[in-house]
Amino acid sequence: MGKLLGRSIDKTALEKSTETIQELIDTHGPVVDAYPYWHPLVADNEDHQSPVTLPGDRCGYEGLDHTVFLRNGFITCPYDGGDAVLKSVARLAERDVTRGVASLTAEKIEAQLYHPHAQPIFVTCAWQRPLNRDGTIPIALAVPLLLEREMHTWRNAQVAETWKTMAPYILGRPSGSRSSLFINEETGQALKTIWNTLINTGMFGPIRVGSW
């Protein structure tokens, strides 16, 4: 969050800016590096060969600038007033790109973040089903979202990627071998078991050891 509270922020506004960021973290989860590629915030993407893990133009957003990601939303700070961001999120919501799993909304933040001339906007992912008590995504959501994503790929797939290669894309980042800030150990183990079962059927082709 350091880049959102840089030297450019007016000293008189710094306290409110700090409080605003902390409230967002408390409500929407910790800062993350990247989302699972099946997460609703990156759902509007049909490129199955190159997984999208960050919001951007590849998954329907416009105008993002100086962006910090939280577990269930992200803060972006464009200089153009933010209308492009607001309109693109509204289009995603109107098309229901999450297919009822979550609702996507965007609103302006009334605090200085990143720079006094930037307009901070918070894009929220509000899940329509309960999350785990610790805020992580439960098995009942993570498994079908992963399977929906992968069932579109098998007809054109040429090779299967190992769990070691795919774990950061499936769990989000930062991550361990079976858990992340999105996924607890129980859900992570279930996803690993399902992934290994899928690739061992041969449906994606021979298993390749390597990276994207």
N, C-alpha and C positions, 0 to 999 in steps of 0.2 A: 504493500500500500504506500510505500515511501514516495513513489513518483506522483501520487495524487496529492501529496502534502509537501511539495517542493518549495524552493525559495521564492517562487513567484507569488505564492499565496499571501494576501495581505495579512499582516500580523493580527489585525483586529478581527479577521474572519477565521483565523486558524482554529480557535477553540470549537466553533460551530462545525467547521469542516471535519475536525477529528471526531466529534460526537456523531456526526452524520455517518461517517464511515463505520464507526463501531456499531451503531444501530443496525446498519445493513448487514454486517457480519453476524451479529447476534441473531438476526431474523432469518437470513438467507444462507448462512453457512460460511465456512472458511474460504480463504483465498486458495485457488487452485491454478495449476498450470495448463491443463487441457481437460476436455470432457470425454467420457466414453463416446465412441462414434455412433452409438444408438441413442444418446441422450436427446430429449426433446428440443434443447436449445440448438442442436445442429441437425435436426430431423429433416430439413428440406434440402436433401442432397441425394442425387441418384448416381453419383460416381462411386461404384462399388469396387473399383480397382485402386482407388486412392482415398482412404478413409478421411473424412473431415472431422476434426476434433476441436476446432476453434470457430466461433461465430465470425462470419465474414461474407463476402459477396458470393462465395461458393454455396452458401446455404441460405441465401435470401436477404441478407442484411445489407443496408447501404449507409454510407456516411460514418462508419465507426472510426474512431481515432483515439489514441491514448487509452486503451481499454484494459481494465483489470477484471479478472474472472472470479466469481464466487460459485459455490456449489450449485445454487439454484437461481442464478442471475448474473448479470455483469454490469459494470459501470463503464460508460464510454464518454469521452469528453471532446466532442468536435467543436470547431471554431465557427461553424456556419449556422449556429442556432439550434441544430439538432433535428430540423424538420425531416431530413432524409431518413434518419434513424426511426423517428416516430412513424412515418408513413410506411416504411418497410416492415416494421413489426406489426402494424395494423393489417398489412396485406397477408402476412404469415398467419395471423390470428383469424382473419376472415376465411382463409383457405383451410383452416384447421389442419395445419401440417403435422400436428402431433396426434391426429385422429382420436381426440377425446381424452388422451392420457394426461395432458397438462394444458394450461392456458398460458399464452404468452402476452404480456402487456409491457408498455414502456411509458415512463413519465419523467418529466424534468425534475432535477434535484435542485432545491433552493439553497445551495451552499457552494462556495468556491472549491473546486477540485481541479487539480493539475495546473490551471492558469486562470487568472481573473477574467480573461476574455473568452474562455471556453464555456460551453453550456453542458454541464454534466447531465447525463441521462441514465436512468437505471432500467434495465430490461429484466423482467421477472419471469421465472418459470414456476408457476403454481401447480403442483401435482394435484390431480383430481382424485387420487387414491392415497390412503395413509402411507407415510414413510415409517421406517423403524424409529424407535425412541431416540436413538443417537443421531437421527437425521439422515442416515444412509438409505439407499434405495433397496427395498426388499426383494427377495427372490421372485415373488409373484409378479413384479414389474420388470426386473432386470432380464429374466430368462426370456419371456415372450418378446421383449423389445430386441434382444440380440437375435433371436430366431427369425423374427420378421425381417430384420436387416439382411441376414445371411441367406434366407430362402430364395432371394431374388438373384443370387450370384452363381448358383451351382451349374446352371446350364452353360455358362460361358467361362467358368473357371478352368484354369489350366494346372494350377498347383495349389496345394493346401499349406498354409502357414502354421508353424508350431505355436503352442501356447506361449512359449518364451518370446517369440516375435510379436504375437498379438496381444499379450497381457496389457501393455500400456494403452492400447487402443480400446480394449474391452473394459478395463477397470478405470480408465482416466489416469491423469497424472497430477501430482506424484503418486506412485504406487509401489507396493511390494510385490511379492510373487503371487499373492492371492487376495490382497485387500488394497484399499485406497481411501481417500476422503469421501468417495462416493459409495463404496462397497465394503461391507464388513467381511470378516473371514468366512463366515458361513455361506454367504451369497457368492463370494469369490471362489470358494471351493466348488460350489454347484456350477458356476459358469465354466470353471476349468474342466470339470468332469464332462459337461455337455460339449464343450469345444473339442476335447480329445475324442469323444464318441463320434462327433460329426466328421472330423478329418480322417478318423480310422475307417469309416465306411468307404472311403475312396470317392465320395461324391464330388469333391473339389479337385480330384486328380492326385498325383503322387505328392507325398509330404516333402516340402523343401525346408531345409535348415538354412536360415539367412535372415535378412531384414528387408524392409521396403526399399 
